[in-house]
Every structure is written in C-alpha cells, then in structure tokens.
C-alpha cells in the first residue's frame, strides 16, 4: 500500500510537471501599452461622465429658484449674483 501511495504521488507530480511545460502560465505580448490603453479606454466609455452629473446637480437648484422668483428687483439681484459667481460659468458649459 505504501508503494502504491508513493507511485501515485510520483505520477501526479509528473503530470503536473508535464502540464506546466505544455500549458502557458502567462500570456505575453509585444504591445502591452497598446493593449492596456484599449482596455482602459473601453472601461472609461462604459462609465458615465461623473463630473458633468455633479455640475448639473450643483447648478440646477439655483436655476430652478431663478425661474420661481416673481419680484423683478429680487430676480435681477439674484441674476447678478449668479453671474458674479462661478455657478454661471459652470451652467454655461464652462468645459
């Protein structure tokens, strides 16, 4: 029984050694940077534009408030206030 156990270990070891020489462990390519760029760009195409979503969520409440002001003096003051801040630049698509 001990001899068959040792023979079994030897056979399995030879099988693993043979599989290791036949099966490539790592895939190698000459264009690693080109391949990486393609994969990165394809993943970036799947993601939404987080910066644009953030800008829109920041600006939209102020623009909604501006449309709800009925007093002309306050609306003018609020419009000037938005024009003097960076929010107006972001609302105009300051990309």
PyMOL commands that place a pseudoatom at each C-alpha (Angstrom):
pseudoatom trace, name=CA, resn=UNK, resi=1, chain=A, elem=C, hetatm=0, pos=[0.000, 0.000, 0.000]
pseudoatom trace, name=CA, resn=UNK, resi=2, chain=A, elem=C, hetatm=0, pos=[2.876, 2.399, 0.787]
pseudoatom trace, name=CA, resn=UNK, resi=3, chain=A, elem=C, hetatm=0, pos=[4.489, 1.621, -2.584]
pseudoatom trace, name=CA, resn=UNK, resi=4, chain=A, elem=C, hetatm=0, pos=[1.267, 2.429, -4.466]
pseudoatom trace, name=CA, resn=UNK, resi=5, chain=A, elem=C, hetatm=0, pos=[0.913, 5.680, -2.478]
pseudoatom trace, name=CA, resn=UNK, resi=6, chain=A, elem=C, hetatm=0, pos=[4.464, 6.753, -3.386]
pseudoatom trace, name=CA, resn=UNK, resi=7, chain=A, elem=C, hetatm=0, pos=[3.907, 5.738, -7.027]
pseudoatom trace, name=CA, resn=UNK, resi=8, chain=A, elem=C, hetatm=0, pos=[0.683, 7.762, -7.092]
pseudoatom trace, name=CA, resn=UNK, resi=9, chain=A, elem=C, hetatm=0, pos=[2.488, 10.842, -5.779]
pseudoatom trace, name=CA, resn=UNK, resi=10, chain=A, elem=C, hetatm=0, pos=[5.225, 10.383, -8.407]
pseudoatom trace, name=CA, resn=UNK, resi=11, chain=A, elem=C, hetatm=0, pos=[2.697, 10.005, -11.242]
pseudoatom trace, name=CA, resn=UNK, resi=12, chain=A, elem=C, hetatm=0, pos=[0.743, 13.087, -10.130]
pseudoatom trace, name=CA, resn=UNK, resi=13, chain=A, elem=C, hetatm=0, pos=[3.973, 15.063, -9.837]
pseudoatom trace, name=CA, resn=UNK, resi=14, chain=A, elem=C, hetatm=0, pos=[4.985, 14.039, -13.360]
pseudoatom trace, name=CA, resn=UNK, resi=15, chain=A, elem=C, hetatm=0, pos=[1.543, 15.013, -14.661]
pseudoatom trace, name=CA, resn=UNK, resi=16, chain=A, elem=C, hetatm=0, pos=[1.774, 18.438, -13.024]
pseudoatom trace, name=CA, resn=UNK, resi=17, chain=A, elem=C, hetatm=0, pos=[5.311, 18.940, -14.366]
pseudoatom trace, name=CA, resn=UNK, resi=18, chain=A, elem=C, hetatm=0, pos=[4.189, 17.924, -17.872]
pseudoatom trace, name=CA, resn=UNK, resi=19, chain=A, elem=C, hetatm=0, pos=[1.148, 20.197, -17.731]
pseudoatom trace, name=CA, resn=UNK, resi=20, chain=A, elem=C, hetatm=0, pos=[3.331, 23.076, -16.561]
pseudoatom trace, name=CA, resn=UNK, resi=21, chain=A, elem=C, hetatm=0, pos=[5.603, 22.767, -19.586]
pseudoatom trace, name=CA, resn=UNK, resi=22, chain=A, elem=C, hetatm=0, pos=[2.755, 22.439, -22.087]
pseudoatom trace, name=CA, resn=UNK, resi=23, chain=A, elem=C, hetatm=0, pos=[0.238, 24.999, -20.769]
pseudoatom trace, name=CA, resn=UNK, resi=24, chain=A, elem=C, hetatm=0, pos=[1.418, 28.636, -20.879]
pseudoatom trace, name=CA, resn=UNK, resi=25, chain=A, elem=C, hetatm=0, pos=[1.121, 30.224, -17.481]
pseudoatom trace, name=CA, resn=UNK, resi=26, chain=A, elem=C, hetatm=0, pos=[1.349, 33.833, -18.669]
pseudoatom trace, name=CA, resn=UNK, resi=27, chain=A, elem=C, hetatm=0, pos=[0.265, 35.296, -21.943]
pseudoatom trace, name=CA, resn=UNK, resi=28, chain=A, elem=C, hetatm=0, pos=[2.967, 37.515, -23.391]
pseudoatom trace, name=CA, resn=UNK, resi=29, chain=A, elem=C, hetatm=0, pos=[2.576, 40.210, -25.986]
pseudoatom trace, name=CA, resn=UNK, resi=30, chain=A, elem=C, hetatm=0, pos=[4.807, 42.839, -27.526]
pseudoatom trace, name=CA, resn=UNK, resi=31, chain=A, elem=C, hetatm=0, pos=[2.161, 45.598, -27.402]
pseudoatom trace, name=CA, resn=UNK, resi=32, chain=A, elem=C, hetatm=0, pos=[1.456, 45.753, -23.677]
pseudoatom trace, name=CA, resn=UNK, resi=33, chain=A, elem=C, hetatm=0, pos=[0.932, 49.523, -23.586]
pseudoatom trace, name=CA, resn=UNK, resi=34, chain=A, elem=C, hetatm=0, pos=[-1.327, 49.441, -26.642]
pseudoatom trace, name=CA, resn=UNK, resi=35, chain=A, elem=C, hetatm=0, pos=[-3.379, 46.590, -25.192]
pseudoatom trace, name=CA, resn=UNK, resi=36, chain=A, elem=C, hetatm=0, pos=[-3.652, 48.327, -21.828]
pseudoatom trace, name=CA, resn=UNK, resi=37, chain=A, elem=C, hetatm=0, pos=[-4.766, 51.563, -23.485]
pseudoatom trace, name=CA, resn=UNK, resi=38, chain=A, elem=C, hetatm=0, pos=[-7.535, 49.792, -25.371]
pseudoatom trace, name=CA, resn=UNK, resi=39, chain=A, elem=C, hetatm=0, pos=[-8.820, 48.057, -22.260]
pseudoatom trace, name=CA, resn=UNK, resi=40, chain=A, elem=C, hetatm=0, pos=[-8.698, 51.252, -20.205]
pseudoatom trace, name=CA, resn=UNK, resi=41, chain=A, elem=C, hetatm=0, pos=[-10.489, 53.278, -22.871]
pseudoatom trace, name=CA, resn=UNK, resi=42, chain=A, elem=C, hetatm=0, pos=[-13.230, 50.670, -23.250]
pseudoatom trace, name=CA, resn=UNK, resi=43, chain=A, elem=C, hetatm=0, pos=[-13.835, 50.728, -19.496]
pseudoatom trace, name=CA, resn=UNK, resi=44, chain=A, elem=C, hetatm=0, pos=[-13.917, 54.525, -19.491]
pseudoatom trace, name=CA, resn=UNK, resi=45, chain=A, elem=C, hetatm=0, pos=[-16.511, 54.501, -22.259]
pseudoatom trace, name=CA, resn=UNK, resi=46, chain=A, elem=C, hetatm=0, pos=[-18.804, 52.461, -20.012]
pseudoatom trace, name=CA, resn=UNK, resi=47, chain=A, elem=C, hetatm=0, pos=[-18.654, 54.932, -17.115]
pseudoatom trace, name=CA, resn=UNK, resi=48, chain=A, elem=C, hetatm=0, pos=[-20.958, 57.949, -17.035]
pseudoatom trace, name=CA, resn=UNK, resi=49, chain=A, elem=C, hetatm=0, pos=[-19.491, 61.454, -17.001]
pseudoatom trace, name=CA, resn=UNK, resi=50, chain=A, elem=C, hetatm=0, pos=[-19.421, 61.933, -13.228]
pseudoatom trace, name=CA, resn=UNK, resi=51, chain=A, elem=C, hetatm=0, pos=[-18.085, 65.488, -13.457]
pseudoatom trace, name=CA, resn=UNK, resi=52, chain=A, elem=C, hetatm=0, pos=[-20.944, 66.585, -15.715]
pseudoatom trace, name=CA, resn=UNK, resi=53, chain=A, elem=C, hetatm=0, pos=[-23.527, 64.933, -13.443]
pseudoatom trace, name=CA, resn=UNK, resi=54, chain=A, elem=C, hetatm=0, pos=[-22.004, 66.660, -10.422]
pseudoatom trace, name=CA, resn=UNK, resi=55, chain=A, elem=C, hetatm=0, pos=[-22.030, 70.074, -12.123]
pseudoatom trace, name=CA, resn=UNK, resi=56, chain=A, elem=C, hetatm=0, pos=[-25.634, 69.659, -13.222]
pseudoatom trace, name=CA, resn=UNK, resi=57, chain=A, elem=C, hetatm=0, pos=[-26.756, 68.589, -9.751]
pseudoatom trace, name=CA, resn=UNK, resi=58, chain=A, elem=C, hetatm=0, pos=[-24.981, 71.606, -8.271]
pseudoatom trace, name=CA, resn=UNK, resi=59, chain=A, elem=C, hetatm=0, pos=[-26.388, 74.172, -10.704]
pseudoatom trace, name=CA, resn=UNK, resi=60, chain=A, elem=C, hetatm=0, pos=[-29.956, 73.008, -11.350]
pseudoatom trace, name=CA, resn=UNK, resi=61, chain=A, elem=C, hetatm=0, pos=[-31.406, 74.007, -7.947]
pseudoatom trace, name=CA, resn=UNK, resi=62, chain=A, elem=C, hetatm=0, pos=[-30.152, 77.568, -8.396]
pseudoatom trace, name=CA, resn=UNK, resi=63, chain=A, elem=C, hetatm=0, pos=[-31.578, 77.794, -11.907]
pseudoatom trace, name=CA, resn=UNK, resi=64, chain=A, elem=C, hetatm=0, pos=[-34.935, 76.432, -10.716]
pseudoatom trace, name=CA, resn=UNK, resi=65, chain=A, elem=C, hetatm=0, pos=[-35.053, 79.043, -7.969]
pseudoatom trace, name=CA, resn=UNK, resi=66, chain=A, elem=C, hetatm=0, pos=[-34.253, 81.743, -10.515]
pseudoatom trace, name=CA, resn=UNK, resi=67, chain=A, elem=C, hetatm=0, pos=[-37.290, 80.741, -12.586]
pseudoatom trace, name=CA, resn=UNK, resi=68, chain=A, elem=C, hetatm=0, pos=[-39.563, 80.891, -9.495]
pseudoatom trace, name=CA, resn=UNK, resi=69, chain=A, elem=C, hetatm=0, pos=[-38.721, 84.485, -8.460]
pseudoatom trace, name=CA, resn=UNK, resi=70, chain=A, elem=C, hetatm=0, pos=[-41.533, 86.805, -9.490]
pseudoatom trace, name=CA, resn=UNK, resi=71, chain=A, elem=C, hetatm=0, pos=[-40.344, 90.088, -7.944]
pseudoatom trace, name=CA, resn=UNK, resi=72, chain=A, elem=C, hetatm=0, pos=[-38.334, 91.925, -10.610]
pseudoatom trace, name=CA, resn=UNK, resi=73, chain=A, elem=C, hetatm=0, pos=[-35.881, 93.546, -8.192]
pseudoatom trace, name=CA, resn=UNK, resi=74, chain=A, elem=C, hetatm=0, pos=[-35.087, 90.307, -6.413]
pseudoatom trace, name=CA, resn=UNK, resi=75, chain=A, elem=C, hetatm=0, pos=[-34.870, 88.422, -9.723]
pseudoatom trace, name=CA, resn=UNK, resi=76, chain=A, elem=C, hetatm=0, pos=[-32.413, 90.992, -11.056]
pseudoatom trace, name=CA, resn=UNK, resi=77, chain=A, elem=C, hetatm=0, pos=[-30.327, 90.840, -7.872]
pseudoatom trace, name=CA, resn=UNK, resi=78, chain=A, elem=C, hetatm=0, pos=[-30.343, 87.024, -7.957]
pseudoatom trace, name=CA, resn=UNK, resi=79, chain=A, elem=C, hetatm=0, pos=[-29.382, 87.009, -11.641]
pseudoatom trace, name=CA, resn=UNK, resi=80, chain=A, elem=C, hetatm=0, pos=[-26.460, 89.347, -10.964]
pseudoatom trace, name=CA, resn=UNK, resi=81, chain=A, elem=C, hetatm=0, pos=[-25.440, 87.227, -8.005]
pseudoatom trace, name=CA, resn=UNK, resi=82, chain=A, elem=C, hetatm=0, pos=[-25.348, 84.104, -10.183]
pseudoatom trace, name=CA, resn=UNK, resi=83, chain=A, elem=C, hetatm=0, pos=[-23.434, 85.987, -12.889]
pseudoatom trace, name=CA, resn=UNK, resi=84, chain=A, elem=C, hetatm=0, pos=[-20.800, 87.063, -10.371]
pseudoatom trace, name=CA, resn=UNK, resi=85, chain=A, elem=C, hetatm=0, pos=[-20.250, 83.543, -9.063]
pseudoatom trace, name=CA, resn=UNK, resi=86, chain=A, elem=C, hetatm=0, pos=[-18.631, 80.578, -10.709]
pseudoatom trace, name=CA, resn=UNK, resi=87, chain=A, elem=C, hetatm=0, pos=[-22.036, 78.873, -10.972]
pseudoatom trace, name=CA, resn=UNK, resi=88, chain=A, elem=C, hetatm=0, pos=[-22.936, 80.883, -14.054]
pseudoatom trace, name=CA, resn=UNK, resi=89, chain=A, elem=C, hetatm=0, pos=[-19.741, 79.744, -15.785]
pseudoatom trace, name=CA, resn=UNK, resi=90, chain=A, elem=C, hetatm=0, pos=[-20.499, 76.137, -14.919]
pseudoatom trace, name=CA, resn=UNK, resi=91, chain=A, elem=C, hetatm=0, pos=[-24.090, 76.496, -16.123]
pseudoatom trace, name=CA, resn=UNK, resi=92, chain=A, elem=C, hetatm=0, pos=[-22.943, 77.792, -19.492]
pseudoatom trace, name=CA, resn=UNK, resi=93, chain=A, elem=C, hetatm=0, pos=[-20.865, 74.674, -20.044]
pseudoatom trace, name=CA, resn=UNK, resi=94, chain=A, elem=C, hetatm=0, pos=[-17.532, 76.006, -18.830]
pseudoatom trace, name=CA, resn=UNK, resi=95, chain=A, elem=C, hetatm=0, pos=[-15.662, 72.930, -20.118]
for i in range(1, 95): cmd.bond("trace and resi %d" % i, "trace and resi %d" % (i + 1))
show_as sticks, trace
zoom trace
